[in-house]
Amino acid sequence: MLLALLILICLHARLFFLILIDMTTSYFILSLSIAMFSRGVSPSLFAPFSG
């Protein structure tokens, strides 16, 4: 019983962590693209980040 509860808590914490990372990443990409569009920078600036 205790083990199942612990596993459930771990899964929920991991899910929350993944959602947090996803939100942070999407916010970063959104702010980056807004900055790009507002300055009118060419997409060639994205070349170093695309890997």
Secondary structure, 3 states (H helix, E strand, C coil): CHHHHHHHHHHHHHHHHHHHHHHHHHHHHHHHHHHHHHHCCCHHHHCCCCC
